[in-house]
Amino acid sequence: MRLENGSRVGIIGGGPAGCFAAIQLLNRAREEGLRLDVRIFDPRFDTDVRGVAACKGCAGIVSANAVQSIESIGLSVPPRVIQETIEEYRVHILGQTIRLPQPRPGRKILSVYRGRGPRTHQGDPIESFDSYLISEAVARGAGYVPERVRSLGWDRGPLVRTESTNFAADLIVLAAGVNSRPIPELFFNYTPPQTGIMAQDEIRKPADWPAHTVIAFFGEPKGLIFGALVPKREYLNVSLLGYQMGPDPIREFFRAQKEPMAEYFSAPLENCCGCSPRVPLHIAPRYYGDQWVAIGDAAVARLYKDGIYSSFVTAEAAMRTALDQGIDAEAFKAGYEPAARRIAADNRYGDILFAISTAILRNPRLTAAFLYSLHLDETRPEGKKILARLIWGMLTGDESYRLLFRMSFRPRELAELGREIIRRGRWLIPD
Ligand SMILES: Cc1cc2nc3c(=O)[nH]c(=O)nc-3n(C[C@H](O)[C@H](O)[C@H](O)COP(=O)(O)OP(=O)(O)OC[C@H]3O[C@@H](n4cnc5c(N)ncnc54)[C@H](O)[C@@H]3O)c2cc1C
C-alpha cells in the first residue's frame, strides 16, 4: 500500500508532532512531484484564550537538537516567537551552586510558549510556537481544520469524523499527544502509552533575574527529582519533575527551597497560571498498523524532556516510511519501528540515571560523597568535567541517556575520581 497522487492524509493533532509530520510529508512530496491532500485536525488554535485551554502544559524549551532539526527542514523560529535564548543553567543542590554555561558555544537553546501565554497576561498578544508551526504547515499546502476529531470509522478506508465533516483518508497520523480524551471507535486498536503527571506554574520574573539563565533546584522536597525555572520575557515557567509529589507541589517546592530561592525572589510570588499535564513514561504498546501510525507523545517521547525533539524524530521516521516504503503495518514495522524503539531503549538508561540520582539525594552519606565529587569535578580541566556534563545533559536533553550512562560509569574516570577522594582523605564521609 503506497501513497499516490491525490492520496489523503488526516493528521489528528496540530502540536509539534502533527506539524512536523505535515511539513516533512509536504516538503518531500513536492520534491518527488507527488500531490497529497494533507489535513491537520486540532481545535486548539481557533481561540484567543490565554492560559490552559489553548496551551499544552510544557516548559517550552526547544533544545539545541530540536533547533537544529527544525532548521534542517527549512524553518527558523522567528524572534517574535522566541521568549528567551538560554545560555546557562545554574543548579542548586543542597547548599551548593554550580554554573553550567553552554559547553558547545553556537548551539542555540530557546524558550517559547506553546499557547498564548499565562492566564493573567495583559500586554501584547503572545505568539505560540505551535501556532507558528501550524502556519508553516499551511504555507506548505496543508489544510487546517479547527475541530476536534470525535471518532474514527472505516468505509473502505479510514474515516475521520468531526462535528461537521467526514474525511475519508488513505493514511491517519495520530499525533494527539497524551493530554486529551481518547478518541472513541479506534478501529485500529491503538493503545496509548502509560503516563505520569507533572506540575507546572507560571510566575512573574524578578527584574534582576540572571540573563539567559535557567535555574534548577535538586533534592527537596522529598520525592522531587528536580524543579526548573525557565525564563520567558516577563515570566518564569516553573516545572517540577518528581516521583511522588504532594497535593500542592509548587508551594511545597518553594517552601523547601526557601534559602536558595531568597537569592532570586525578594517580593511575594505572583502566580499567573498553572496546570498538571501528563507525560508519557513508556512506548505505546501498539502505535501503527495498516493505514495508521501514531507519532510524538502518542507513540513515544524522550523521558521527561525534549519531547519536541522526539516529536520531530518520530514524525520524520514515520513520514519517510510512508513515502519510501508504504503505509501498511509491515512497512511501518520495517521503517518506523526501529526509530521509535531507539527512543524507548534510550529511555531505559534515563530511568536508571533518574533512579540513581534520586537514591543519591535521599541518602545523606551518598549526597555528601556526591557533593564532594562535584566539588572535585569543578576543579578538573574542561574536557574532564564528567559530573557537570552529566547534569547538563540530564537537564537539557542535549545528550542521549545512553551516552550519559556510559559517561557516568567509565571505569577509568571513576577510579581516578576515587583515587582523588582517597588522596584528599575524604573517603570517610561524615554524617
Ligand atoms: C510539564 C511538562 C514540561 C515539558 N517541558 C518540555 C520542554 O521544555 N521541552 C520539550 O521539548 N518538551 C517538553 N515536554 C514534552 C512536550 O511537551 C511533549 O513531548 C510534546 O508536546 C509532544 O508533542 P505532540 O505533538 O506529540 O503532542 P502535543 O503537544 O500534546 O499535541 C497534541 C495535539 O493534539 C490535539 N488533539 C488531541 N486530541 C485531539 C482530537 N481528538 N482531535 C484533534 N486534535 C486533538 C491537542 O489539542 C494538541 O494540540 C514537557 C512535558 C510536560 C508535561
PDBQT file of the ligand as one rigid body, heavy atoms in Angstrom, charges set to zero:
ROOT
HETATM    1  C1  LIG A 501       5.343  19.701  32.394  1.00  0.00    +0.000 C 
HETATM    2  C2  LIG A 501       5.966  19.345  31.074  1.00  0.00    +0.000 A 
HETATM    3  C3  LIG A 501       7.063  20.081  30.637  1.00  0.00    +0.000 A 
HETATM    4  C4  LIG A 501       7.651  19.772  29.407  1.00  0.00    +0.000 A 
HETATM    5  N1  LIG A 501       8.695  20.524  29.002  1.00  0.00    +0.000 NA
HETATM    6  C5  LIG A 501       9.255  20.300  27.794  1.00  0.00    +0.000 A 
HETATM    7  C6  LIG A 501      10.295  21.137  27.306  1.00  0.00    +0.000 A 
HETATM    8  O1  LIG A 501      10.706  22.093  27.953  1.00  0.00    +0.000 OA
HETATM    9  N2  LIG A 501      10.827  20.848  26.094  1.00  0.00    +0.000 N 
HETATM   10  C7  LIG A 501      10.387  19.811  25.336  1.00  0.00    +0.000 A 
HETATM   11  O2  LIG A 501      10.929  19.585  24.252  1.00  0.00    +0.000 OA
HETATM   12  N3  LIG A 501       9.385  19.004  25.771  1.00  0.00    +0.000 NA
HETATM   13  C8  LIG A 501       8.797  19.234  26.965  1.00  0.00    +0.000 A 
HETATM   14  N4  LIG A 501       7.751  18.463  27.378  1.00  0.00    +0.000 N 
HETATM   15  C9  LIG A 501       7.265  17.408  26.487  1.00  0.00    +0.000 C 
HETATM   16  C10 LIG A 501       6.466  18.017  25.315  1.00  0.00    +0.000 C 
HETATM   17  O3  LIG A 501       5.518  18.931  25.794  1.00  0.00    +0.000 OA
HETATM   18  C11 LIG A 501       5.771  16.916  24.503  1.00  0.00    +0.000 C 
HETATM   19  O4  LIG A 501       6.628  15.844  24.315  1.00  0.00    +0.000 OA
HETATM   20  C12 LIG A 501       5.303  17.457  23.148  1.00  0.00    +0.000 C 
HETATM   21  O5  LIG A 501       4.356  18.469  23.312  1.00  0.00    +0.000 OA
HETATM   22  C13 LIG A 501       4.687  16.313  22.324  1.00  0.00    +0.000 C 
HETATM   23  O6  LIG A 501       4.184  16.833  21.130  1.00  0.00    +0.000 OA
HETATM   24  P1  LIG A 501       2.951  16.120  20.404  1.00  0.00    +0.000 P 
HETATM   25  O7  LIG A 501       2.698  16.904  19.181  1.00  0.00    +0.000 OA
HETATM   26  O8  LIG A 501       3.182  14.668  20.323  1.00  0.00    +0.000 OA
HETATM   27  O9  LIG A 501       1.703  16.277  21.431  1.00  0.00    +0.000 OA
HETATM   28  P2  LIG A 501       1.041  17.586  21.986  1.00  0.00    +0.000 P 
HETATM   29  O10 LIG A 501       1.975  18.701  22.032  1.00  0.00    +0.000 OA
HETATM   30  O11 LIG A 501       0.321  17.172  23.221  1.00  0.00    +0.000 OA
HETATM   31  O12 LIG A 501      -0.034  17.957  20.875  1.00  0.00    +0.000 OA
HETATM   32  C14 LIG A 501      -1.173  17.165  20.693  1.00  0.00    +0.000 C 
HETATM   33  C15 LIG A 501      -2.208  17.995  19.945  1.00  0.00    +0.000 C 
HETATM   34  O13 LIG A 501      -3.298  17.139  19.603  1.00  0.00    +0.000 OA
HETATM   35  C16 LIG A 501      -4.504  17.843  19.778  1.00  0.00    +0.000 C 
HETATM   36  N5  LIG A 501      -5.567  16.849  19.955  1.00  0.00    +0.000 N 
HETATM   37  C17 LIG A 501      -5.701  15.971  20.976  1.00  0.00    +0.000 A 
HETATM   38  N6  LIG A 501      -6.817  15.212  20.783  1.00  0.00    +0.000 NA
HETATM   39  C18 LIG A 501      -7.370  15.640  19.614  1.00  0.00    +0.000 A 
HETATM   40  C19 LIG A 501      -8.511  15.255  18.883  1.00  0.00    +0.000 A 
HETATM   41  N7  LIG A 501      -9.347  14.290  19.307  1.00  0.00    +0.000 N 
HETATM   42  N8  LIG A 501      -8.796  15.911  17.729  1.00  0.00    +0.000 NA
HETATM   43  C20 LIG A 501      -7.968  16.900  17.266  1.00  0.00    +0.000 A 
HETATM   44  N9  LIG A 501      -6.855  17.304  17.926  1.00  0.00    +0.000 NA
HETATM   45  C21 LIG A 501      -6.567  16.671  19.076  1.00  0.00    +0.000 A 
HETATM   46  C22 LIG A 501      -4.243  18.712  21.002  1.00  0.00    +0.000 C 
HETATM   47  O14 LIG A 501      -5.116  19.845  21.008  1.00  0.00    +0.000 OA
HETATM   48  C23 LIG A 501      -2.786  19.109  20.811  1.00  0.00    +0.000 C 
HETATM   49  O15 LIG A 501      -2.660  20.325  20.113  1.00  0.00    +0.000 OA
HETATM   50  C24 LIG A 501       7.143  18.722  28.606  1.00  0.00    +0.000 A 
HETATM   51  C25 LIG A 501       6.049  17.992  29.048  1.00  0.00    +0.000 A 
HETATM   52  C26 LIG A 501       5.446  18.294  30.256  1.00  0.00    +0.000 A 
HETATM   53  C27 LIG A 501       4.249  17.511  30.702  1.00  0.00    +0.000 C 
ENDROOT
TORSDOF 0
